[in-house]
Every structure is written in C-alpha cells, then in structure tokens.
Amino acid sequence: METRDEFLSQSIYGLIHELPALGHCPIRVVCRDGVVYLRGKVDTPEHGVLAQALVSHLPGVRSVVNQLSLFGGDPGETDDPLDPLPGYRR
C-alpha cells in the first residue's frame, strides 16, 4: 500500500514535469512527513523558485527544502544525497 508521502512525492513529480519550463529538468522529489525535498538541476534561478512555489501550497505539504542547483554548477557537488530516502524519484 502506498504511503501518504509516496503519493505526495509522485503527485508533485508529475506536476513539476508537466510544466514546459521544468519538464526537461532532472528534478527529484522526496517527501518525508510532509516535508518535500527538491533536488536536481534547473536552467535559471527563477525556475527553482517556480518549482518551490508550485509545491509549497499543495495540501499535505508542511514545508519545502529547495536543493535545486543550476545546470553548469559546481562539478564537485554530489548529485545523489537523497538516494537513501524513501520515495526517491528520478
């Protein structure tokens, strides 16, 4: 049976990737106890703000941790710090 967090993660993932501005971006969504983690790459800072704003007012979302970075960012940064969390989506 799917948990509330898993359902929320999948719903948010689908919503983000339906938008033309974000659909091509490798954004992962993880939800834990209503806290949504956004991780991945976006084209502009405004796209990161858009993703966070889209998610922050959804029912069941307590808060959003925006860990999105820009394409071409620091090559030394790790790309998968959320792998161990349940609900991990690519």
CNS distance restraints for C-alpha pairs under 8 A (distance, minus, plus):
assign (resid   2 and name CA) (resid   6 and name CA) 6.13 0.50 0.50
assign (resid   2 and name CA) (resid   7 and name CA) 6.47 0.50 0.50
assign (resid   3 and name CA) (resid   7 and name CA) 6.21 0.50 0.50
assign (resid   4 and name CA) (resid   8 and name CA) 6.09 0.50 0.50
assign (resid   5 and name CA) (resid   9 and name CA) 6.03 0.50 0.50
assign (resid   5 and name CA) (resid  31 and name CA) 5.22 0.50 0.50
assign (resid   5 and name CA) (resid  32 and name CA) 5.93 0.50 0.50
assign (resid   5 and name CA) (resid  33 and name CA) 6.51 0.50 0.50
assign (resid   5 and name CA) (resid  34 and name CA) 6.50 0.50 0.50
assign (resid   5 and name CA) (resid  87 and name CA) 7.34 0.50 0.50
assign (resid   6 and name CA) (resid  10 and name CA) 6.18 0.50 0.50
assign (resid   6 and name CA) (resid  30 and name CA) 7.96 0.50 0.50
assign (resid   6 and name CA) (resid  31 and name CA) 6.89 0.50 0.50
assign (resid   6 and name CA) (resid  86 and name CA) 7.78 0.50 0.50
assign (resid   6 and name CA) (resid  87 and name CA) 5.33 0.50 0.50
assign (resid   7 and name CA) (resid  11 and name CA) 6.09 0.50 0.50
assign (resid   8 and name CA) (resid  12 and name CA) 6.06 0.50 0.50
assign (resid   8 and name CA) (resid  31 and name CA) 6.84 0.50 0.50
assign (resid   8 and name CA) (resid  60 and name CA) 7.53 0.50 0.50
assign (resid   9 and name CA) (resid  13 and name CA) 6.02 0.50 0.50
assign (resid   9 and name CA) (resid  29 and name CA) 5.67 0.50 0.50
assign (resid   9 and name CA) (resid  30 and name CA) 5.57 0.50 0.50
assign (resid   9 and name CA) (resid  31 and name CA) 5.47 0.50 0.50
assign (resid   9 and name CA) (resid  36 and name CA) 7.58 0.50 0.50
assign (resid   9 and name CA) (resid  87 and name CA) 6.52 0.50 0.50
assign (resid   9 and name CA) (resid  89 and name CA) 7.98 0.50 0.50
assign (resid  10 and name CA) (resid  14 and name CA) 6.19 0.50 0.50
assign (resid  10 and name CA) (resid  29 and name CA) 7.70 0.50 0.50
assign (resid  10 and name CA) (resid  89 and name CA) 7.89 0.50 0.50
assign (resid  11 and name CA) (resid  15 and name CA) 6.19 0.50 0.50
assign (resid  12 and name CA) (resid  16 and name CA) 6.07 0.50 0.50
assign (resid  12 and name CA) (resid  29 and name CA) 7.12 0.50 0.50
assign (resid  12 and name CA) (resid  55 and name CA) 6.78 0.50 0.50
assign (resid  13 and name CA) (resid  17 and name CA) 6.19 0.50 0.50
assign (resid  13 and name CA) (resid  27 and name CA) 7.87 0.50 0.50
assign (resid  13 and name CA) (resid  28 and name CA) 7.14 0.50 0.50
assign (resid  13 and name CA) (resid  29 and name CA) 5.94 0.50 0.50
assign (resid  13 and name CA) (resid  89 and name CA) 7.78 0.50 0.50
assign (resid  14 and name CA) (resid  18 and name CA) 6.17 0.50 0.50
assign (resid  15 and name CA) (resid  19 and name CA) 7.07 0.50 0.50
assign (resid  16 and name CA) (resid  22 and name CA) 6.27 0.50 0.50
assign (resid  16 and name CA) (resid  23 and name CA) 6.57 0.50 0.50
assign (resid  16 and name CA) (resid  51 and name CA) 6.65 0.50 0.50
assign (resid  16 and name CA) (resid  54 and name CA) 7.77 0.50 0.50
assign (resid  17 and name CA) (resid  22 and name CA) 5.81 0.50 0.50
assign (resid  17 and name CA) (resid  23 and name CA) 3.87 0.50 0.50
assign (resid  17 and name CA) (resid  24 and name CA) 7.16 0.50 0.50
assign (resid  17 and name CA) (resid  25 and name CA) 7.81 0.50 0.50
assign (resid  18 and name CA) (resid  22 and name CA) 7.52 0.50 0.50
assign (resid  18 and name CA) (resid  23 and name CA) 5.61 0.50 0.50
assign (resid  19 and name CA) (resid  23 and name CA) 5.36 0.50 0.50
assign (resid  20 and name CA) (resid  24 and name CA) 7.55 0.50 0.50
assign (resid  21 and name CA) (resid  47 and name CA) 7.04 0.50 0.50
assign (resid  22 and name CA) (resid  42 and name CA) 7.19 0.50 0.50
assign (resid  22 and name CA) (resid  47 and name CA) 6.99 0.50 0.50
assign (resid  22 and name CA) (resid  51 and name CA) 7.76 0.50 0.50
assign (resid  25 and name CA) (resid  40 and name CA) 7.54 0.50 0.50
assign (resid  25 and name CA) (resid  41 and name CA) 6.05 0.50 0.50
assign (resid  25 and name CA) (resid  42 and name CA) 5.66 0.50 0.50
assign (resid  25 and name CA) (resid  43 and name CA) 7.70 0.50 0.50
assign (resid  26 and name CA) (resid  40 and name CA) 5.48 0.50 0.50
assign (resid  26 and name CA) (resid  41 and name CA) 5.78 0.50 0.50
assign (resid  26 and name CA) (resid  42 and name CA) 7.55 0.50 0.50
assign (resid  26 and name CA) (resid  90 and name CA) 6.90 0.50 0.50
assign (resid  27 and name CA) (resid  38 and name CA) 6.68 0.50 0.50
assign (resid  27 and name CA) (resid  39 and name CA) 5.64 0.50 0.50
assign (resid  27 and name CA) (resid  40 and name CA) 4.40 0.50 0.50
assign (resid  27 and name CA) (resid  41 and name CA) 6.22 0.50 0.50
assign (resid  27 and name CA) (resid  42 and name CA) 7.72 0.50 0.50
assign (resid  27 and name CA) (resid  68 and name CA) 7.67 0.50 0.50
assign (resid  27 and name CA) (resid  90 and name CA) 6.83 0.50 0.50
assign (resid  28 and name CA) (resid  37 and name CA) 7.97 0.50 0.50
assign (resid  28 and name CA) (resid  38 and name CA) 5.87 0.50 0.50
assign (resid  28 and name CA) (resid  39 and name CA) 5.19 0.50 0.50
assign (resid  28 and name CA) (resid  40 and name CA) 5.99 0.50 0.50
assign (resid  28 and name CA) (resid  88 and name CA) 7.00 0.50 0.50
assign (resid  28 and name CA) (resid  89 and name CA) 5.24 0.50 0.50
assign (resid  28 and name CA) (resid  90 and name CA) 5.12 0.50 0.50
assign (resid  29 and name CA) (resid  36 and name CA) 6.87 0.50 0.50
assign (resid  29 and name CA) (resid  37 and name CA) 5.75 0.50 0.50
assign (resid  29 and name CA) (resid  38 and name CA) 5.07 0.50 0.50
assign (resid  29 and name CA) (resid  39 and name CA) 6.66 0.50 0.50
assign (resid  29 and name CA) (resid  87 and name CA) 7.65 0.50 0.50
assign (resid  29 and name CA) (resid  88 and name CA) 6.55 0.50 0.50
assign (resid  29 and name CA) (resid  89 and name CA) 5.90 0.50 0.50
assign (resid  29 and name CA) (resid  90 and name CA) 7.79 0.50 0.50
assign (resid  30 and name CA) (resid  36 and name CA) 5.74 0.50 0.50
assign (resid  30 and name CA) (resid  37 and name CA) 5.11 0.50 0.50
assign (resid  30 and name CA) (resid  38 and name CA) 6.85 0.50 0.50
assign (resid  30 and name CA) (resid  82 and name CA) 7.69 0.50 0.50
assign (resid  30 and name CA) (resid  85 and name CA) 7.16 0.50 0.50
assign (resid  30 and name CA) (resid  86 and name CA) 7.19 0.50 0.50
assign (resid  30 and name CA) (resid  87 and name CA) 5.39 0.50 0.50
assign (resid  30 and name CA) (resid  88 and name CA) 5.42 0.50 0.50
assign (resid  30 and name CA) (resid  89 and name CA) 6.98 0.50 0.50
assign (resid  31 and name CA) (resid  35 and name CA) 5.42 0.50 0.50
assign (resid  31 and name CA) (resid  36 and name CA) 4.38 0.50 0.50
assign (resid  31 and name CA) (resid  37 and name CA) 6.15 0.50 0.50
assign (resid  31 and name CA) (resid  86 and name CA) 7.92 0.50 0.50
assign (resid  31 and name CA) (resid  87 and name CA) 6.67 0.50 0.50
assign (resid  32 and name CA) (resid  36 and name CA) 6.58 0.50 0.50
assign (resid  32 and name CA) (resid  86 and name CA) 7.77 0.50 0.50
assign (resid  34 and name CA) (resid  60 and name CA) 5.86 0.50 0.50
assign (resid  34 and name CA) (resid  61 and name CA) 4.82 0.50 0.50
assign (resid  34 and name CA) (resid  62 and name CA) 5.04 0.50 0.50
assign (resid  34 and name CA) (resid  63 and name CA) 6.94 0.50 0.50
assign (resid  35 and name CA) (resid  61 and name CA) 6.13 0.50 0.50
assign (resid  35 and name CA) (resid  62 and name CA) 5.46 0.50 0.50
assign (resid  35 and name CA) (resid  63 and name CA) 4.94 0.50 0.50
assign (resid  35 and name CA) (resid  64 and name CA) 5.78 0.50 0.50
assign (resid  35 and name CA) (resid  65 and name CA) 7.28 0.50 0.50
assign (resid  36 and name CA) (resid  61 and name CA) 6.77 0.50 0.50
assign (resid  36 and name CA) (resid  62 and name CA) 7.77 0.50 0.50
assign (resid  36 and name CA) (resid  63 and name CA) 6.27 0.50 0.50
assign (resid  36 and name CA) (resid  64 and name CA) 4.72 0.50 0.50
assign (resid  36 and name CA) (resid  65 and name CA) 6.06 0.50 0.50
assign (resid  37 and name CA) (resid  64 and name CA) 5.95 0.50 0.50
assign (resid  37 and name CA) (resid  65 and name CA) 4.77 0.50 0.50
assign (resid  37 and name CA) (resid  66 and name CA) 6.16 0.50 0.50
assign (resid  37 and name CA) (resid  67 and name CA) 7.01 0.50 0.50
assign (resid  38 and name CA) (resid  52 and name CA) 7.80 0.50 0.50
assign (resid  38 and name CA) (resid  64 and name CA) 7.43 0.50 0.50
assign (resid  38 and name CA) (resid  65 and name CA) 6.25 0.50 0.50
assign (resid  38 and name CA) (resid  66 and name CA) 5.08 0.50 0.50
assign (resid  38 and name CA) (resid  67 and name CA) 5.52 0.50 0.50
assign (resid  38 and name CA) (resid  68 and name CA) 6.15 0.50 0.50
assign (resid  39 and name CA) (resid  66 and name CA) 6.83 0.50 0.50
assign (resid  39 and name CA) (resid  67 and name CA) 4.81 0.50 0.50
assign (resid  39 and name CA) (resid  68 and name CA) 4.80 0.50 0.50
assign (resid  39 and name CA) (resid  69 and name CA) 7.68 0.50 0.50
assign (resid  39 and name CA) (resid  82 and name CA) 7.99 0.50 0.50
assign (resid  40 and name CA) (resid  67 and name CA) 7.13 0.50 0.50
assign (resid  40 and name CA) (resid  68 and name CA) 5.02 0.50 0.50
assign (resid  40 and name CA) (resid  69 and name CA) 6.29 0.50 0.50
assign (resid  40 and name CA) (resid  79 and name CA) 7.34 0.50 0.50
assign (resid  41 and name CA) (resid  68 and name CA) 5.60 0.50 0.50
assign (resid  41 and name CA) (resid  69 and name CA) 4.97 0.50 0.50
assign (resid  41 and name CA) (resid  70 and name CA) 5.23 0.50 0.50
assign (resid  41 and name CA) (resid  71 and name CA) 5.46 0.50 0.50
assign (resid  42 and name CA) (resid  47 and name CA) 6.18 0.50 0.50
assign (resid  42 and name CA) (resid  48 and name CA) 6.33 0.50 0.50
assign (resid  42 and name CA) (resid  68 and name CA) 6.78 0.50 0.50
assign (resid  42 and name CA) (resid  69 and name CA) 6.21 0.50 0.50
assign (resid  42 and name CA) (resid  70 and name CA) 5.04 0.50 0.50
assign (resid  42 and name CA) (resid  71 and name CA) 5.94 0.50 0.50
assign (resid  43 and name CA) (resid  47 and name CA) 6.61 0.50 0.50
assign (resid  43 and name CA) (resid  70 and name CA) 5.71 0.50 0.50
assign (resid  43 and name CA) (resid  71 and name CA) 5.88 0.50 0.50
assign (resid  44 and name CA) (resid  48 and name CA) 6.86 0.50 0.50
assign (resid  44 and name CA) (resid  70 and name CA) 6.28 0.50 0.50
assign (resid  45 and name CA) (resid  49 and name CA) 6.45 0.50 0.50
assign (resid  45 and name CA) (resid  69 and name CA) 7.98 0.50 0.50
assign (resid  45 and name CA) (resid  70 and name CA) 7.07 0.50 0.50
assign (resid  46 and name CA) (resid  50 and name CA) 6.05 0.50 0.50
assign (resid  47 and name CA) (resid  51 and name CA) 6.19 0.50 0.50
assign (resid  48 and name CA) (resid  52 and name CA) 6.35 0.50 0.50
assign (resid  48 and name CA) (resid  66 and name CA) 7.62 0.50 0.50
assign (resid  48 and name CA) (resid  68 and name CA) 6.19 0.50 0.50
assign (resid  48 and name CA) (resid  69 and name CA) 7.66 0.50 0.50
assign (resid  49 and name CA) (resid  53 and name CA) 6.04 0.50 0.50
assign (resid  50 and name CA) (resid  54 and name CA) 6.01 0.50 0.50
assign (resid  51 and name CA) (resid  55 and name CA) 6.40 0.50 0.50
assign (resid  52 and name CA) (resid  56 and name CA) 5.94 0.50 0.50
assign (resid  52 and name CA) (resid  64 and name CA) 6.71 0.50 0.50
assign (resid  52 and name CA) (resid  66 and name CA) 6.53 0.50 0.50
assign (resid  53 and name CA) (resid  57 and name CA) 7.12 0.50 0.50
assign (resid  54 and name CA) (resid  58 and name CA) 7.62 0.50 0.50
assign (resid  55 and name CA) (resid  61 and name CA) 7.44 0.50 0.50
assign (resid  55 and name CA) (resid  64 and name CA) 7.37 0.50 0.50
assign (resid  56 and name CA) (resid  61 and name CA) 6.34 0.50 0.50
assign (resid  56 and name CA) (resid  62 and name CA) 7.73 0.50 0.50
assign (resid  56 and name CA) (resid  63 and name CA) 6.42 0.50 0.50
assign (resid  56 and name CA) (resid  64 and name CA) 6.10 0.50 0.50
assign (resid  57 and name CA) (resid  61 and name CA) 6.93 0.50 0.50
assign (resid  69 and name CA) (resid  73 and name CA) 6.75 0.50 0.50
assign (resid  82 and name CA) (resid  88 and name CA) 7.03 0.50 0.50
assign (resid  83 and name CA) (resid  88 and name CA) 6.14 0.50 0.50
assign (resid  84 and name CA) (resid  88 and name CA) 7.62 0.50 0.50
